[in-house]
Amino acid sequence: MNAIEIIQLTKRFDTFALKDVSFTLEQGTVMGFVGENGAGKSTTIKCILNLLKKDAGNIFIFGKNHRKDETAWKEEIGVVFDDIYFPTMMTAKQIDRFLAKVYKNWDTTYFFHLLERFKVPDNKKIEKLSRGMKMKLSIAAALAHHPKLLILDEPTSGLDPIVRDEILDLFLDFMQQDDHSILFSSHITSDLEKIADTITFIHEGQILFSDNKDTLLFDYGIWQGTEVEALELPEQAIVARRPHAFGLEVLVKRADVNIAFELNKPSIEDLMLFFVKGEKYASTTN
């Protein structure tokens, strides 16, 4: 079963549109959802959650229609946005009492266990907490009803590396159960390289690629050299070119390049930059 399946999702605004967005998050995996600010990540997530009404397409969560079966699937997901959305005058104790009435499987003991693990005070108003503490509280609230799917929209944005590492460890703990899944939207690609199984890249409302992370990083290589030396690269291997301090950087399909060419392994960020800003673009399906 797929945790999330999106088929040709379309959502139009005056100056922006999601255009036939399609991807699948397999159950038991972590998908990194990447793209520059304004690319459509948050819009896609809000459509999944039915916070925005889609114009066309289909969305399924655990095989359930995201509109018809909304009450059922919302019991099985936890959501973390880039900011906490509880009233700032509330404390963690008050949040516990409130959410215990919302979720059938709310686990007060586990909620306070997570707060203790994260060293988040349970009697301090949200407005008095640091950004890191707010995000830890938000994550604890998302996990305490034992969801099978986490949907995360920039949960580590603006946090220091130590706090981010703590949070990533908790997500890895969550994934120890085979039926758990995470959709992780983030512009911090180094976090995704640590935790993601697949990477989906959205640009200007369209999906440019959605593939296994290790396959992506293995299938492509970065060659560096001069303009003259670049002429020796096979034409069919070249995906995109970018100026480099000493000449050119060229993203190539590793399988189409002779082993005599020395290639560097790209990062997720490298792939994003080449696909968006490269001088030449070739589809990954070519």
N, C-alpha and C positions, 0 to 999 in steps of 0.2 A: 504494500500500500504506500502511496505517496503522502507525505505530510502536507504539501501544498502543490497544487497543479494550477497553473495560469495559462489560459488559452486565448490568444489574440485580444488581450485586454486593451481597451481604448478609453481614454478620458481626455476631453478637450476643455481647455480654458481659452481666454482671449489671446494670450501670448505664448501658450505652451500646450503641448499635447503628448500624452502617452500614445504610442502608435503600435498596435498589434504586439504588445508585450507578451511573450510566452516563455515560461521556464518551469522546471519541475524540481522540487526539493524532495528527495527520497527520504523515507523514514529511516532514522538511525544515522543521519549525516548532518554536517554543518555546512551551510552555504554562506559564503562571503558575498555580499551584495554591494558592489562598488560603483562609483561614478562621481564626477565633480559636483559641487554644490549646484542645485537647480537642474540636475540631470533627470530627476524623476523618482529617486529612491523613496522619499517620504510619501509622495503621491501614490506610488505603487502599494506601499504598506498600508496607507489609509484606505485604499480600495479593497485590499485583502480583508481588512478589519470591518469593512462596510461603514467606515466613518465618512467616506466619500462615495457617492453613487457612480458606478461605472457607466459609460455610454454604450459600450459593447464588449463582447467577450464573455468568458466563463472563468470562474474561480471556484476551486474545490479545496476543502480542508479535511484531511482524513477521508477523502471520497465524498464528503457531504457538500452540497451546494451552499456557498457562503451566505446566501440570503435566506433560503428556505429553512435551513437548519442552524441558524445563528446561535440560538440558546444552547444547543447541544455542543457545538464545537468550541464555544467560548469557555466552557467548563474545562476544556482540555488544553488551553493555551495560556501562556503568561506573556505579558507585553511590557517592554521597557522603552520609553522614549528618551530623547536627549535631555529632558528635564523632568522633574517630579511634578505630577499633576494632582496631588492631594492638596487640599486647602492648607496654606502655610501656617495656620494657627493650630493645626492638629499635631499630636505626638504619635509616636509609634504605638503606644498602648491604645490610643483612640482608633488608629488605623486598623489594628487587630480586631477590635470590637466591631468596626464597620464591615470589614471584609469577611468576618465570620458569618455575617448575615447574607453575603452576596454569593459565596462559593459553598457548594455542598461538601467539598472535601477540604475545607480550610483547616490547617493544622497549626494551632496556636503554639504548641510546643516547638515545632520546627521553625516557625517564624522567629521566635525569641532566641532559638539556638543560632540562627543565621545572624541575628543582630549582635549576639554575643561574640560570634566568630569574627564579625566585621568591626567590633568595638563601637557600635552605633548605640547611643543612649536611647532608652525607651521612653523617657519622660521629658525629653527636650523638644520644644516646638520646631517644626521643619524650618521656619524662617531663621532659626538660630544655628542651623547646621551648615557645615561647609559643603561645597559642591560635591566633593568626594563622598561625604556622609549621606547626602541626599540620594546619590545614585546607588549607594549600597542599600539604603532603605528601600528604594524603588525595586531593586533586584530581589531583595528578600521578600517583598510583597508579591512579586511576580512568581516566585518559586513556592510559596508556602501553601498553595492548594494542590501541589504535586502535578503540574501540567506535563503533557507529553511534548509540547512544542513551545519554544521560546521565539518570540519575534522581537528583535532588538534594533532600535533605530538610533544609532550613534551613542551607545551607552557609555563608551569610554572617552568620548570627546572632551577635551579640556582637562583631563585628569593626569596626574603625574605618573611616571612609569611604575612606581611601586604599587600604587592603588590599582592601576590597570592590570598589573600582573596578578594581584589578589583576585580581581574580578574574573580574569581569564581562567584562573585555577578553578574557580567555582563553576564556570561553564563547562570545563573539562570534567569535573566531578558529575555534573548533570548528565553528560553524555556517556557515562559509564553504563547506563541502561540502554539496551539495544533498540528500544522503541522510541527513544527520545530524539528530537531534532531541533535544530536552531537555524533561523534565518537571521543573519547578522549583517546589518547595514552599517558600514563604517568607511570613513576616508583614511583611517589609520591602517594602512595595508600591512604593516609589520605585525599587527595583532592578528590579522586574518591569516597570514602565513604560518602563524603558530597553531591555529585552531581549525581552519576551514578545510573541508574535503573538496568542495567545488567553489568556483568563482563565477559569478554572473556580473557582467559589466554593462551598465546602462549609460547611454550618451544621448543627450537631447531627446529623451523620451523613447529611445529605441534600444533594444538589446544588441550589442555588438558581438558578444560571445557569452556562452554559458557552458563550462566544461570542468572536468576534474582538474583540481589545482596542480597536482604533480604532473599530469599529462601536459598542461599548458606550459609549465616551467621547463619541462623536458623537451617538448616539441619545438620550442623556439630558442634561438641563440642570438647573442649580440656580437657582431663583428665590428672592429675598429680599424681604421686605416685612412689612407688618402683617397682623393677622388679618382686618381689614376689606378690605384690598387683595387678600388671598388669595381672597376670594369671587369675584373676577373671573376666576380661573383656570378653564379648562374642566375639569369633573369627570373626564372620561375621560383627561385628561392627567396627573392626579396619581397618583404612585406611592407617595410617603411624605412625611410632614411631621415636622420636628424644631424644637424651640424654638431661637431664635437670640437673641443679645444685644439686637437691636433689633426683635424680633418673631418671624418664622418663616423657616425655610429649607424649601423644598419641592422635592423631586426630581420632575421632570416628564418626560414623553415629548416631546422637542423638536418632533416632527412634528405634535403635537396642540395646540401653543401658537402663538398669533398672534405674528408677528415684532415686534409692538409691546412685548411683554414682554422685558425685558432678562434674559438667562440667562448664568450662569457655567458654564464647562466643569468637570465633576466629575473627581476623581481616583478611582483604584481604591478607595482608602480611604474616600472619600465614599460610593461605591456600597455598600460593605460596611456602613457605619454606617447608611445609610438603609434597606437591606433588612432589617437585623437589629433596629434600634432605632427605626425610623420609626413614627409614630403610626398610619399607614395603610399597608397593604401590598397591592400588586397584582402578580400574576405577570407576568414579562417576556413570557409567551406570550399574554397577553390583548390 
